[in-house]
Amino acid sequence: MPASTPETTHLRFALAVHDKIARDGADSCFSPYSAASALALVTRAARGVTAEEAATVVAGTAEGVADQVELLRKAALLTAHTGGEQPELAVSNTLWVWQSLALNPGFTEELADWPSGRVATAAFVDDPEGARRTINADVAHATHDLIPELLPSGSIGADTVASLVNALYLRVAWTFPFSQANTTEADFHSPDGVRPVPMMRQAERLGYAESHGWRLVALPALGGVEAIVLLPDRSLAEQESTLDAETLVDLLSARRDTMVDLALPRLSLDVRSPLKPALRALGVHTMFQPTADFGELTDDPRLLVSDVSHQAVLRVDESGLEGAAATAVTMRLVSMPLGEPVTVVIDRPFLLLVRHAGTGACYFLSRVVQP
């Protein structure tokens, strides 16, 4: 098998995360760009196994992270457009920290090279709710208010000391806009039954391919952006698992300019995706445990990741598309154990006492001989 390109690696990451967060058959929407950016920053902040696990998911290998970072950096710039509505893409990467957390200068220098990379302080320990509001307000500003509350109530505690936040906003017009006069109500066959939706229509010369049981239509937009529609020959529930990165690359490579009579529903998606369970399912464990090593970020050994929050909004209409996404990797401090742990294996008969701690009253006293 030929070596993976950065694009194939990124698609592999995108499909792997999608597989973990879209398992109930309902609408799903997440930003591989935002999630990959946040996870790549984690690999820069971490050391040892903590960094290796995150790197394996986002880039295949630790050595591949640099290629993914370069891919993300290039994608943060859109092609200039002359005349008319300008395409807009804004990306930010912010490390929010408690003012008493000592940072290593090497990481802050690395962050400065990322798109809109910066360090900002928040009163995590003294005012957790205020810190949450501050971060949410910043994300709301970055996403043009499409994501007003990335971090829900209770997500920041008094032991939270840092949060790595990636946010993006994208608005681009189609190269070939749909005429609103051609949009009519039509049937959409969902798993729950047939329902009417506003269906946009156009006949244009578009990128088209059919292979591996899929039909692909590429809708070009200004700034070098495109939307790729993938329609399975069979039901999506049957066929979605067959779409891997290599198949998708083959489809993208096979497309040719073809006259396409396209009918596409208007879309409006707003989806929260807790990424912590997905990342754990993909093999990322250490960064969530007390053994996590974020020595590139700080010399404080007590830091671990408590949660990874993600939200994506996508709207598609006759004129173009608008989307926003944000990912927050929230970190907290844990108490370190004193000395080596004691190992106790209950592998022979024992007594079990169940009692009221305050008074010492015994609710149960048991001898366990044959559990």
Secondary structure, 3 states (H helix, E strand, C coil): CCCCCHHHHHHHHHHHHHHHHCCCCCCCCCCHHHHHHHHHHHHHHCCHHHHHHHHHHHHCCHHHHHHHHHHHHHHCCCCCCCCCCCCEEEEEEEEEECCCCCCCHHHHHHHHCCCCEEEEECCCCCCHHHHHHHHHHHHHHHCCCCCCCCCCCCCCCCCEEEEEEEEEEEEEEECCCCCHHHCEEEEEEECCEEEEEEEEEEEEEEEEEEECCEEEEEEEEHHHEEEEEEEECCCHHHHHHHCCHHHHHHHHHHCEEEEEEEEEECEEEEEECCHHHHHHHCCCCHHHCCCCCCCCCCCCCCEEEEEEEEEEEEEECCCEEEEEEEEEEEEEECCCCCCCCCCCCCCCCEEEEEECCCCCCEEEEEEECCC
